[in-house]
Amino acid sequence: MKKAATRRLLAPVAGRVLALADVQDPVFATATMGPGFAIQPTDGRVVTPVSGRVTVVATTKHAVGLVTASGLEVLVHMGIDTVELNGAPFVCHVQVGDTVQAGEVLAEMDLAALQRAQKLATVIVVVTNGQTVLDDLIVAATDQMVTAKTAVATAVLAVTPVPGAQAVTSTTAASDVELESESESKSESRSESKSKPNSTSKYAALATAIVTNVGGPGNINSVIHCITRLRFYLKDEHRAQDAVIANLDGVIDVAKAGGQYQVVIGPAVNEVYDAVMAQLGPAFADTTAGTPTATATQAAGAPTETDAPTGWLPRLRHGMSQVIGVMTAAMIPVICILAGSGILKGILAALTGFHVLTVTSGTYMVLNAVADATFYFLPVVLGFTAAKKLGSDPIVLAIVGAILIYPSLMTAAGHATTAQITFFGVPTHLMSYAASVFPMIVAAWLGVSVERGLKRVIPLYLRSVFVPILEALILSVVVLVVIGPLITMISKGLASGILAIYNFSPALSGLVIGGLYQTMVIFGLHWGIIPIVINDIATNGHSYLNAILSITMVAQGGAVLAVFLKSKNKPLKEISLAAAISAFCGVTEPALYGVNLKYKRVFVVASIASGLGGLLTGLLHVNNYALSGSLIGFPAFITPGVGIGPNFYGYLISHYGTLLIATILVYLFGFSDKMLPATSATAK
């Protein structure tokens, strides 16, 4: 029998040796990161515990990764929660690629600075690929005082290492987010992911092949995905094997754009992404969009603050692009069900318009619940998806969304006498958050800072109970007391201005409202107009204003229809057609967030077409007689007691004219496949 080889691990610093289970961090204490030991230091001079090559140096200087000639991947982590200090107490003497000998100086820690910051200075050494390359790790000097360079552990190497183990389990310590996890629930999820690195999913083999051929985990900064593509941020794109990846069974094509290495998968992209992340670990998930820490963005390979544009106008454009990017990314997971729900809502509108169903029938109530649930509970869904995009806690943000649409609050918001409340003496105006987008994006963005702040002041042993509920409380109060009233105030001001313009000139108001309304929808500012429409129909039996709003739905649908007609990208064509049908049924969210905002010029051209359509609607004095619109809502334009007449003909001219204008303008000037990150996605 072949005798197992062993390797010694030296004490990286002078101090008292601790068993890993005694480390006051759940990720390390549970050996989620791998087997190892720790030292409570009495000196700040840190040496390397093994000979090898430096593979990782954290941007905050608090962690260094090494790989030995025998394949051990060793992480030296300095302090607990020290990523928050942005490198201030540390001086690192090595860089990635350096070859070091055991006992060489690795870094220096300012123990006094750590104490002032109330951070434990514990130095932790773990073998991050221990599950695949070790039979055992024996720590012989637990609870003893040692000097630096003293041998304190022996690694017993596996006789027959698992082939490819090093590539698959390459140190997940590359991300500061992974290293500094403090939540037990996150620890458990990482443990589960790590315990099943080779998923039985049919996509596991494809994921392994992709990761290997892009250069392995060591060449990957982060990974994100869209509807059809895996988007890698690579350290060196030249290491990726383009031809090999493009010819993998399950891969459509490969493209490079916007600093991304894109692997076009198609409809199965979610499953392949999950399989890739099961092998890489959550440390490689992208946290760039809106994450406020430089550390996170640098770890993910995103542009740093120094890459931000200068000048107020470029900064404004950059900020708006960031906001829109987060909104569209958060909406992508629900775009398809939103489109289907919109189509179902249109069918129900037609069935009730032709008196096939009544709104009180059981059939209608069940079908309406299916069609409307996604929109009503959209804040809950967006809380989860936006939090995952921005790096806050998805469950907490989903709860925040549920708080915003809590029945008693929604009921109070629907009545003028109860919408005005006080919260601890602060006057607050309640509003309906059903189907809202922007407030939840703001909440998810704030959640990152709120969670970090709470963790700084709440002891570790109390965090699992108090951090989530306090975070939910703070975020929901901020939205209800600050953001909601602010949106209400702005929207009421806009509504008053729009009403004044309409009273001055219906044609001019059609141009202004048609051009701006869908932008107002994005930021939730349209709620000030809806009561005017409802009041008009309730008191006068008709609403000129609703006829103009109807035009904006047709314009967005015509724009996305043009994308469907012009694009040769099959997945984009599929979502565009569904989004167009949904918009013609009166639901524009799939068109807005699935396509038009994503390719910003499409939205701009659609808004121009919408303004022209609104101008035409105002000139023709088109009237609306029910709270319905778009193409599916044509019965609402038949004048009661008169039937089909001048008003209905005006509807046909304005709405189908807008459809034609939007489709042609976007087809000619608003979109081309060159705007796609990958122009060859239809090669297969």
N, C-alpha and C positions, 0 to 999 in steps of 0.2 A: 504494500500500500504506500502510495506517495505521501510523504510527510508534508503537512501544511506549512507554508512559509509564514513568517511573522515580521512585523515592523514595529519599531518603538515610536511612541509619541511623547515628545518632551513637554515639560511645563512651559507655557509661553510667557509666564510672568511669575514673580515671587509672590507667595501667599498661601492661603489654606485651600486644599483640594476639596471640591464638592462633588458628590454624586450628581448626575444630570437631573435626577428626580428632585433635588433640593433647589434647583434654579427657579427663581421667582418669575418664570415666564412659561405659560402653558404649552407653547409650541415646542420649546426646547425640553421642558421637563417631561413631556410625554414621548420624547424621542421621535416626534413627527419629522424633524429635520434629519434624523439619523442618530446612531449611538455616539457617545462621547463622554466628556467630563467638563468640569468648570473649576475656576480658581477665583477666590475672593482676594484681590491683589493687595499687597502692601507697597508695591512699587509700580510706577507707570511705564516702565520700559518693557515693551512687548517684543518677544523673539519668535521666530517661526518654529513650530513644533516638529516639522518634517522637512526633508529636502524635496524640492520639486519646482514646478513652474507656476507662476502667479497667473490665475485665470480670471479673477474678479477682484476689483477694488471698488467698494461702494463709493458713490459720489459724495456721501457724507463721511467718508473715511473711517467708519466705525466697523467695517467688516472686510476681510480679505479672504479670497478663495484660492486654494492651491491644489494641484494635481501631482501626484508622485509618479515615478517611473513604473511602479507596480499597479497603477490605476486607482489608488485611493484619492478621493476628492474630499479635501479637508477644508472646513470653514473655521476661521478664527473670528469670533464675534465679540466686540469690546463694549461691555455695558448693556444694561436693560433699558429699552425705550430710548436709546441715545440717538436714533435717527432724527428725532425731533430737534436736536441741537445743531443740525446742519453742519457738522464737522468741526465746530468751534473748539472742543476739548482735545482734538486729535491731530497728530502730525504723522503722515504716512510716508515711509521711506522706500516703498516699492511701487511699481506700476505693472499693469497687465503685460505679460510676456517675459518679465524678469525671471531668471533662474536663481533660486536661493538655496542655501545649505541650512540644515537644521541648526538652530542656535543663532542665526544671523538676526540682526535687529530688523523688526518688521514695522513697528510704529511706536509712538509715544502717546500716553494718555495723561491729561492734566487731572489728577485725582481730586484736587481741591475744587476745580471748576465743576466736576461731576457732582461733588457733594453740595456745592452751592445751588446747582440745578436740581437737587434732590433726586439724582439718578444713581442706581446701583452700578458700581464699576465692575461687576462680575465679568470675567473673561471666559468665554465658552468655546470649546473645541469640539466639533462634531464631524463625523465622516458621513457626508450627505448621500453617498451611494452605498452605504454600509449594508443595506438589505441584499444587495446583489454581489458584492465583492468580499464580504467578510463572513467568516464562520462565527467569530466572536470578537468582542473588544473587552479586554480585561483591564480594569482600573485598580491598581494595587495600593494606592496611597491615599484613599479617601479619608477626609477629615484630618489630614496631617499638614504641617507647615513644610513647604518646600521652597527651594530657590529656583530661579529660572534655569532652564536647560536640564533640569532633573527629569529622568525618564519616569513617567507616572502611569503610562498605559501601554498595553501591547495589543496590536491589531493582528488577529489570526486570519490570514487570507483564505478565501474559499479555494479549494483544490481545483475546481473547474468553474471558473467564473461564467456567468450567463453571457452568451454572445450578445454584443450590442448594448449591454447594460449601461456602459459608461455614456453612450450617446443619448440613451433615453432618460437617464436620471441625472444628467449633467446639472451641476449645482443650481438649485433653484434659488440660491441666495443672491442671484443677480438683481433681484428686485428688493428695494427697501421695504416695500409694502409687505412682502412675504416675510421678511426677517422680523418685522416689528409687529406682527399680529398679536393682539392682546385679548381677543374674544374667544371664549371657549368654544362657542358654536363654530367660529371660523376654523379653530384648531381641529375640531372634529371633522369638518368637511375636507380640510387638507389631508387629514389622516386617512380618510376614506379614499381620497383620490390617490394618495401615495401607495396605499395598500393594493390598489388595482391598476398598476401602471400599464398592464397589457390587457386592455378591454376586450371582452368577447364580442363586442360589436363588430358587424361586418365591415365597418369603416376603420377599424383599428389598424389593419395592415396598410391601407392607403395613407392614413395619418403618419404612420411610421416612415413610409417611403418618402412622403413629402418633407417631413422634418429632416430626415437624413440627407436628402438631396438639396435642401436649401443651405446646407452647411452644418446641420446639427444644432442643438440648443445653444451652443456657444456662439453661434453666428446670428442668433435671433435676439433682438431687443424686445419686441412685443408683437402681438398678433391681434388683429381685429377682423371682423367680417361684415359684409353687407348682404344684400339679397342673393348674390350669385358668387361672390369671390372671397377667398381667404386673402387678407392683406397683411403681409409681413413687413415689419420694419427690420431690415437686416443691417448688420455691421459692415458686411462686404458683399454686395450683390454678385461680384465676380465669382464667388465660391459656389453659387447656386448652379445646379446642372439643369439648364433650361430645357434642353431636348429630352432629357430623361423624365423630368416632371411632366412635360407636355404630353408624353406618350403613355403616362400611367393610365390604367383603366379606371375611369371615374373623374379624370381631369379633362376639361374641355380645351383649355389653352393657358398660356402664361403671358403676362404683360408686366411692364414696368412703367410707372407713372406716379408723379407727385411724391417721390421719395419712397414709394411702396413697391414691394415685389408681390405681384398679384397672381394668385393661382385661381383660375376660373373653374368653378365646380358646377354651378347650376343650382337646381332646386334642393339638392342634398347638402348645401353648404352648412346648414346648422348642425347636421349630424357629423359631418367631417370636422367642423370646428370643435365640437364637443370632444371628438376622439383625439384631436390634436392637443387640446387643453388637458385632457385626462393624462396624457403622456408628459407634457411640459410642466403642468401645474399652474395654479392661478397667478403665480408671480409674473407670468408672461402676458397676462391680459392687459390690454391697453388701458391706461388711465389718463391719457393726455387731455381729453376734451374737457376743459374747465377745472381740472384738478389744480388747486391753488399752490401746491408746493413744487418748487423747482426740482426737488429730489425725485418726485414721482414722474415728472415729465422727462427728465433726463434719463431715468431708468428705462422709460418706455421708448426712448429714441425719438422723442418729439422735439420740435424746435424749442429752444430755451428763450428766456425773456430777452436776451440780446438779439434774437431773431425777429422780435416784434417790430412792426413798422413805426416810423417816427412821423410826427405831425398829427394834429387833431383829426383831420379828415381821414387819413389812412388808418389811424387807430380806431376811429368810429366804424369804418368799413370792416376792419379786422374783427372788432368786437361783435358786430352784427353777424358776420360770417360764423363766428364761434357759437353764438346763440342759436342761429338757424341750424348749424351742424349738429348741435346737441339735440335740438328738437326733432330733427329728421331721424337721427340715429335712435333716439328713444322711441319714435313712432314706428320704425321699420318692423319690429316684431309683431305689431298688431295691424299693419296696413292691409293685409289680405282679408282678415276677418272684418275689418272696417268696411272694405269694399263690398264684401258679400252682404254685410248687414245693411249697407246703404241700398243695395239692389232690392233686398227684401222689403225695406221700408218703402221704396218706390212702388213695388208690387202691391203692398197693402194700401198705399194711397190711391192707386188706381182702382182696387177692388172696392174701397169705401166710396170713392168718387162716383162709381157706376152702380152703387148700392147693392153690390154682390154680398158685401159684409157690412155689419154695423159695428161701431166701436164698442158696443156693450156685449157683443156675442163672445162666447167662450173661445171660439176659433181665433177671432181677432186678438183677444187678450193674450193668448199663448204665443201666437206668431209675433205680435208686437213686442212681447217680452224678449223673444229670441233676437229680434231685429234691434231693439233699443238698449239691451243690457250692456253691450260693449261701450256705447256712448255714455250711458249713465254712469257706469263704473270706470270710465276712462282714467280719472285721477288715480284710482288704485293701481291700475295696470301701469300707467306712466310713472307712478312713484317707484315701482319696482324696476322698470327698464331704464329710467333716467338715473336712478341710483347706481345701477350696475355700470352705466356709461361713465358717470362722474366719480365713482369711488366711494360713495356713501353707503349706508346700510340699506339694502333693498327691502327687507321686511319692515323696518321702521318707516321707510318712506311710503310703503304700501299702506301702512296703518294711518299715516298722515293723510293720504288720499281718502281713506275711509272716513276719517274724522271730518273732512271738508264736506262730504256728502251724507253725513249722518242725518237720519230722517228728521229729527226735531229741528236741526239747524236749517235744513232745506225747506221745511214747512214754514219756519219763521221768516226765511228770506223771501218767500213767495207772497207775503202780505206786508203792505206798507206800514201797518201799525206795529208789527213785530220785528221788522227788518232792522230797526234802530235799537241797539242794545248797548249796555255798558259792560265792560270787562274790567273788574277791579277799579271801577270809576272812570275808565277810558271809554269815550263814546266810540262805538263801532257799528258800521253798516254791514249787515250780512248780504251776501250775494250768492247766486247759484253757481256752484263749481262743476256741475254735471257737464261732461264733454269738454271741460276746460283743459288747456295744455300749458300755457305759460306759467301760471302759479306753481304747478308741480315741478317745472324745470327749475324755477328759482329755489323752491324748497330743497330739491335734490342737491343743488349747487351749495346752498348754505349748510346742508347736512354734513358735508365734509369737515367744515370748520367747527361746527357745533360739536360733533362727535369727538374731534381731537381735543377741543377745549374741555369737555367733560372728563375725558380720560386723564387730563392733567391734574384735575382737582379731586377726582373720586378714587379712593384706594382700589387696588387691583381686585381684592376679594369682594368688593361691593359692585364692581362694574357690570357684571352680567345681569344684575337686577335693575340697577338704577340708571345706567347710561341709556338703554333703549327707551324707557318710559319718559325720562327727562328730555331726551332728544325729540321724541314725538310731541311732547308738550310744547317745547320751545318753538319748533318749526310750525306747528299748527297755529299757535298764537301769533307768530310773525305773519303768516299768510292771512289769518282771519282779521287781525287787528291793524296790520300795516298794508300789506299788498292788496287785499280785497278792497278796503275803502279807497286806496289810491286809484285802483283800476276803475272803481265805481265813479269817483270824482272826475277822472279824465274822460271816461266814456259819456258821462252826463254832459260835460262841456262840449264834447264832440257832437253829441246828439242835438244839443241846442243850436250849435252852429250849422249843422246839416239841415235842421228844420227851418232855420232862418234863410238859408240859401234856397231851399225848396219853395218857401213862400215867395221869394224874390223871383225865381225862375226855375220851373220844373226841368227844363233842358240842362241848365247849368248844374243843378243839383244831381241830375242823372250822370253827368260827366264826372263830378267830384265823388259821389257815392260809389258809382260803378268802378272808378279807378282805385278807391281806397278801402272799400268794405272788406275784402278778403284779407288785407293786411291787418285791419282791425280785428278780424276773427283770430288771427294768429296770436295776438297779444291779449285776447279776451276783452277788447274795448268795444265790441259790438253790442254788449248787453244793454247799453244805454239806448240803442235804437229799437231793440225788440219790443219794449213796452209801448213805444209810439205806434208801431205797426199793430200790435194787439188792440190798443185803444182805438185806433182808426177803424179797424174792422168791427169792433164791438159797438162803437157809437155811430159810425157813419155807414157801416156795411161794406166798406171798400177801403183800399189803401194803395195810393199811387207809389208810396215809398216801397212797399213790398214787391211791386212789379220791378223796381230797379234792383232790389236785392236778388230777385230771381235771375236777373240777367247775369249777375256775377257768378252764379253757379254754372250757367251755361258756358260762360267764357272759360272758366277753369276746366270744364269738361272738354271743350273744343281744343284747348291747348294740349291736354294730355292725349286726346285723340290724334292730334298731329304727330305727337311723339310715337304713338302706336303705328301710324301710317309710314313714318319716315325711317324709324330705327330698324336695323337688321339684327339687333340683339334680342334673341328669343325670350329670355326671362323678362327683360324690360318691356317687350311688346305685351307679354301676358299681363303684367301688373298694370300697364297703361290702359289696356282695353277694359279691364275690370274697374279701374279708377274712373274712366270716362263714363261708363254706364252708371256707376254710383253717383257721379256728379249730375248726370242727367236725371237721376232719381232724387236729387236734392241734397246729397251728402258729398261735400267737397274734401273732407279730410284725407281720404286716400290719394286724391289727385294732388292736394297741397303738399302733404308730407312724404308721399311715396315717390313723386316725380318732380313736380313743378318747382318746389323750393330747393330740392336737391340740385337741380340744374337751374340756377337762379335766373338766367336769362329767359327761360320758359315762363317763369312766374311774372317777370317784368313785362314781357310782351303780352301775356294773358291779361294783365291788369290794364294795359293800354287798350286792348280789344274790349275789355269790360267797360272801360270809361266811354269808349265810342258807342257801345251798345246801350249804356245808360243814357247817353245823350240822345240817341235815337228813340229810346223809350219815353223820355221826357218830351221830345218834340211831338210824338204821336199821342201823348197823354194816355198811355196804356194804364189801365186800372186793374187791380187785383181784388177778388171778392171773397177770398178764404185764405187761411194761414197755410198756404201751399205754394209751390213754385217750381221752377226749372221746367224741363220738357215734360216730365211725368205729371206735373201739376196743371196741365192745360185746362181742366174743367174749372179751375179757379178764375179763369179769365173770360168765362162765358157770363155775360151780363144777366143777372136774375130777372125774370119777367120779360126779357127781350130775346134771349137765346143768342145764337151765333150771329154776330153783327160787327160793326166797326171796331169795337174793343178787341174782339177775338182776332180779327184780321191784323190789328195793330200788334197783338201778341205774336202772331205768326211771323210778321215782318221783323219785329225787334229781336225776338229770341232766335229764330233761325238765321237772321242776318248776323247776329252776334256770333252764333256758332260758326258761320262761314268765315267771318272776319278773323276770329281767334284761330281757327284751324289753319287758314291760309297764312296769316302772319307768322305763327309759330313754325309752320312747315318751311316757310321761306327764310325767316330771319331768326327764329328763336331756338332752334335745335338742330344738331347734327350728331352723328355717332362719334365725331372727333371729340365731343365733350365728355364722352365716357372715358373712364380710367384705362380701359382696355378696348382697343378698336378691333381686335381680331377675335373677339369672344365667340363669334359664330363660325370659327374655322372648322369645328367638328359638329 
